[in-house]
Amino acid sequence: MSKGDGDGVPSDLVALVEDLIIRVESLHADVARLKSDQSASAAATTQIPAVRRTLPTEGEPVDLGVLAKWVESLQVRYAASSDWLRPCWWRHGFVVEELAALRVAWLAVYEASEAVDATAGVRWHDEAEKCRERIRHTISVGPGCTAVSHKPDEPVTSDTRWSEEAAVLHGQHTAAE
């Protein structure tokens, strides 16, 4: 065996150690770069692009098949004997929009490709309960649907008060004036 630098250490061992030091430094640089890339992508995933609509009928339509499958799993996990969601849920525009938004939030927490904040699941459950309460109110208290009967939402434009208010807003006079 050859000796290196007169210190009793073989020169090939010195070369191996120097090579390992260079490799470790390179790995540290790679890890630092990956961590910064991961932070940037995590920030990007927390802001999931949503379809912005100026009217409920604008933008991408909700895929009711996909939403229905997700809602079924939601019902199995979170509902007790259909206490908040009626079978006619898909016939109520507000409920479809509410559930679609809830699904997007769920995907951001539970299907995220990157790590999410440790409290994201708890926050999702808090928001989901608020969502369920709004749905419960919209379907049961609103039109009064039951587990066996559907009552359509009453369009606001058929209400005579709406016609009168719209006329006032647009500077028109009603027939009663």
N, C-alpha and C positions, 0 to 999 in steps of 0.2 A: 504494500500500500504506500502511496506517496503521501508525503506530509505537506501541508499548506501553511505558509507564512511562519514556519518555525514554531508553531504553538501546539504541536502534537495532534492536530485535527487534519484528517485526510482532505486534500484539496477538492475532491469530488463531493464530499459532504458539505463543504463551505459553499460550493456552487449550487448544490441542491437547496440549501437553506436560503441563499440569496434569491433563487428562483421562486421558492415558496413565499418569501416576503413580497416579491413583486406581484405574485398571483393573488395573495390575500389583499393587498392594497387595491388591485384591480377589482376584486370582488366587492370590497367596501364601496368603491365608486359606483359599481353596478347596482348595489342595494340602495344606495342613496338616490340614484337616478330613478330606480323603480318605485321607491317610496314617493318621490315627488310626482311621478307619473300617476301613481295610484291615487294620490290626494286630488290631483286634477280630475281624474275620471270619476272619483267618488263625488266630487262637487257637481260634476255634470249629471250623474245619475240621480242625485237628490232633486234635481229640477227636471222632472219628466215632462217632455213637451205635451201640452194639452191642446186640444182643438178649441180655439177661441171662437166663440159665436156671438154675433150681435143679435141674432134671433135664434130661438131654440131649434128651428128647422134648418139653419145654415150649418155648414161644416160637414165633416164625415158623419154618415149615419152610424148609429150604434148597431153593432152586430148582435142581434137578439139571440142568435144561437149560442154564440160564445158567452154572452152575458148570462143567459139562462142556465148554462152548465155551471158557471161559477156561482150563481145565486142558489142553485140546488145544493152545492157543497156548503155554502154559507148557511142555508137553512138547517142542514144536518148538524152543523157545528154549533150554531148560535140561537136557533129558534126553539121555542117550546110550544108545540102544538099550534103552529102558525099564529102566534100571538101578535106578530107585527107585520107579517107579509101575507097578503091574500093571493089566491091563485090568479087573480086578474091583474097582478102588479104590472105586467107588460103592456096593459091597456091604458095606463096612466103615465102621461109624458113626464111629469115631474119625478115620478118614482123611477122611471127608466134612467133619467139623467142622474138622479141621486145615486142609484146603484152603479151606474157606469163610472161615476167619479170615485165612489168607494172602492171599486175594483182597481182602478188605476192606482189609488193610494195603497191598496193591499199588495199589488204587484211590486211597487216601489220598496215595500218593506220585506215581503216574504219571497219574492222571486228576483231580488236584486243580484246582479252578478258581482257586485263589489260589497264590501262590508258597509253596514249601515250603523247609525247611532244606536247604542245599546238600549235606549228608551223609545226607539221608533215603534216597536210593537205595542207598547203601552199607550203611546199617543194614538196609534191607529185604533185601538180598542175604545179609547175615549171618544174619538171622532165617530167611530162606527155606532156607538150607543146614541149619539146625537142624531146620526143619520137614521137609525131605526126608529127613534122617537118621531122624527119628521115624517117618515113613511107611515108609521102607525097613525099619526094625526091626519095625514093627507088622505089615506084610504078609508080608515074606519070612521073618523069624525067628519071628514070632508063629504064625499058623496054617500058614505055609509055602506060600503061594500062589506059583505060577510064572507065566510069561508065557502059559501055555496051560491052567493048571488053577487053580480057585478052591477054597479050603478055608475054610469059614465060621469065624468067630470062635467059640470055645467059650464059651457063657454060663457065667459064674462060678457062677450059682445051681445048675447041674447037678452041680457038683463036690461030692463028699461032705464035703470039708473045709469048704466054705462052709456047708452045712447044720449041721454041728457047731458052727462058729464063731458062726453066727447064733443058734443055740439058747443058747449060752453068753452072748452079748451081751444077749439078751432074757430071761435068767434062767431059761431052761427047761433041763431035764435031758434028755440024749440017752438013747436006748434002751439003750446000752451001760453006763450008770451004774447 
